[in-house]
């Protein structure tokens, strides 16, 4: 499975993007579209020098695996009956434990990607995503189903040109 996070707005405190899955058709996509929209994402802002828990990850392609250790895994196991491990981005330069998870604002991110079914602009206000749990549930199950089918799951993080 190939996912694409296309960053479209970079604000003072946050970055907003759309998450797409490649190779799937949706009846709402224009003819010839090669990807389907899954949800919005929010992450921390761009910074030239990395600040722990306050900087978005670099553009790149990262494999996603399940991490079944750590405090977040324990909390999500208690919170979600379907949870089998954190969606963990591998080998992110200068970062550890980058996950896709729930949350609404950059205060919840700490360098991770937060899911949402809606997004509020980050141009004149602090950006945020809404309906995070609903989006996370849908995206999580889709990713884990692909893993169960023996697929590797990759995400490409790209800035809008």
C-alpha positions as CSV (number, residue, x, y, z in Angstrom):
1,X,0.0,0.0,0.0
2,X,1.3,3.4,-0.9
3,X,0.0,6.5,1.0
4,X,0.7,10.1,0.1
5,X,0.6,13.0,2.6
6,X,0.5,16.2,0.5
7,X,1.2,19.2,2.6
8,X,-0.8,22.2,1.5
9,X,-0.6,24.8,4.3
10,X,2.3,25.6,6.6
11,X,1.4,28.0,9.5
12,X,3.3,29.4,12.4
13,X,2.4,26.5,14.7
14,X,1.2,23.7,12.4
15,X,1.2,22.1,9.0
16,X,-1.9,20.7,7.2
17,X,-2.0,18.0,4.6
18,X,-4.3,15.6,2.9
19,X,-3.7,11.8,3.1
20,X,-4.3,9.8,0.0
21,X,-4.1,6.1,-0.9
22,X,-2.7,5.3,-4.3
23,X,-4.2,2.8,-6.7
24,X,-7.7,3.1,-5.5
25,X,-10.6,4.6,-7.3
26,X,-13.4,6.6,-5.7
27,X,-16.6,7.6,-7.5
28,X,-16.0,11.2,-6.4
29,X,-12.5,11.4,-7.9
30,X,-12.1,13.0,-11.4
31,X,-11.6,10.6,-14.3
32,X,-8.0,9.3,-14.4
33,X,-7.3,9.9,-10.7
34,X,-4.8,7.5,-9.3
35,X,-5.5,8.0,-5.6
36,X,-8.4,8.3,-3.2
37,X,-8.6,10.8,-0.3
38,X,-8.5,9.2,3.2
39,X,-8.4,12.1,5.6
40,X,-6.7,15.3,6.7
41,X,-3.5,15.3,8.7
42,X,-2.0,17.9,11.1
43,X,1.5,18.0,12.2
44,X,3.9,20.5,13.8
45,X,5.3,23.4,11.8
46,X,8.4,23.6,9.6
47,X,11.6,24.8,11.3
48,X,15.0,25.0,9.8
49,X,16.6,23.6,13.0
50,X,14.8,20.7,14.6
51,X,13.3,21.3,18.0
52,X,12.2,18.1,19.8
53,X,8.4,17.6,19.8
54,X,7.9,20.9,17.9
55,X,9.1,20.3,14.4
56,X,7.4,18.4,11.5
57,X,9.3,15.5,9.9
58,X,11.2,15.9,6.7
59,X,9.8,15.2,3.3
60,X,10.5,11.6,2.3
61,X,9.2,8.1,1.9
62,X,8.8,6.0,5.1
63,X,7.6,2.5,5.8
64,X,4.9,2.1,8.4
65,X,5.0,-0.8,10.8
66,X,3.1,-1.6,14.0
67,X,4.9,-0.9,17.3
68,X,3.6,-3.0,20.2
69,X,5.6,-1.4,23.0
70,X,5.5,1.9,24.9
71,X,3.0,4.0,26.7
72,X,1.0,5.1,23.7
73,X,0.5,1.5,22.7
74,X,-0.8,0.7,26.2
75,X,-3.2,3.7,26.2
76,X,-4.5,2.9,22.7
77,X,-5.0,-0.8,23.6
78,X,-7.3,0.3,26.4
79,X,-9.0,2.9,24.3
80,X,-9.6,1.0,21.0
81,X,-10.8,-2.6,20.8
82,X,-9.3,-2.9,17.3
83,X,-5.8,-1.7,18.3
84,X,-2.9,-4.0,17.5
85,X,0.0,-1.6,17.6
86,X,0.9,2.1,16.9
87,X,1.2,3.1,13.2
88,X,4.9,3.8,13.4
89,X,6.9,5.6,10.6
90,X,10.3,4.0,10.2
91,X,13.7,5.6,9.9
92,X,12.7,9.3,10.0
93,X,15.9,11.3,10.2
94,X,16.6,12.8,13.6
95,X,13.2,11.6,15.0
96,X,12.1,8.7,17.1
97,X,8.7,7.2,17.6
98,X,6.8,9.1,14.9
99,X,3.2,7.8,14.8
100,X,-0.1,8.4,13.0
101,X,-2.6,8.9,15.8
102,X,-5.5,10.9,17.1
103,X,-5.4,14.5,18.3
104,X,-6.7,17.9,17.2
105,X,-3.9,20.6,17.5
106,X,-0.2,20.8,17.3
107,X,-0.1,20.5,21.1
108,X,-1.1,16.9,20.6
109,X,1.4,16.1,17.8
110,X,4.9,16.1,19.3
111,X,6.2,15.5,15.7
112,X,3.6,12.9,14.8
113,X,0.8,13.0,12.2
114,X,-2.7,13.6,13.6
115,X,-5.8,12.3,11.6
116,X,-9.0,14.3,11.0
117,X,-12.2,14.2,8.9
118,X,-12.1,18.0,8.7
119,X,-9.4,20.7,9.0
120,X,-9.5,24.3,10.1
121,X,-7.1,26.7,8.4
122,X,-3.8,27.7,10.0
123,X,-3.2,31.0,8.2
124,X,-4.9,33.5,10.7
125,X,-5.5,31.0,13.5
126,X,-3.8,27.9,14.9
127,X,-4.7,25.0,12.6
128,X,-6.6,22.0,13.9
129,X,-8.2,18.8,12.7
130,X,-11.7,17.6,13.8
131,X,-13.3,14.2,14.1
132,X,-9.9,12.7,14.7
133,X,-11.1,9.4,16.2
134,X,-13.4,8.7,13.3
135,X,-10.7,9.4,10.8
136,X,-8.1,7.4,12.7
137,X,-10.4,4.4,13.1
138,X,-11.0,4.3,9.3
139,X,-7.4,4.8,8.3
140,X,-6.0,2.5,11.0
141,X,-8.2,-0.4,9.9
142,X,-7.4,0.1,6.2
143,X,-3.6,0.1,6.9
144,X,-3.8,-2.9,9.2
145,X,-5.9,-4.8,6.7
146,X,-3.2,-4.2,4.1
147,X,-0.6,-5.5,6.5
148,X,-2.7,-8.6,7.2
149,X,-2.8,-9.2,3.4
150,X,1.0,-9.3,3.4
151,X,1.5,-5.8,2.0
152,X,4.2,-3.4,3.0
153,X,2.7,0.0,3.8
154,X,4.7,3.1,2.8
155,X,3.9,6.8,3.2
156,X,5.4,9.6,1.1
157,X,5.4,13.0,2.8
158,X,5.5,15.8,0.1
159,X,5.3,19.5,0.3
160,X,2.8,21.1,-2.2
161,X,4.8,22.8,-5.0
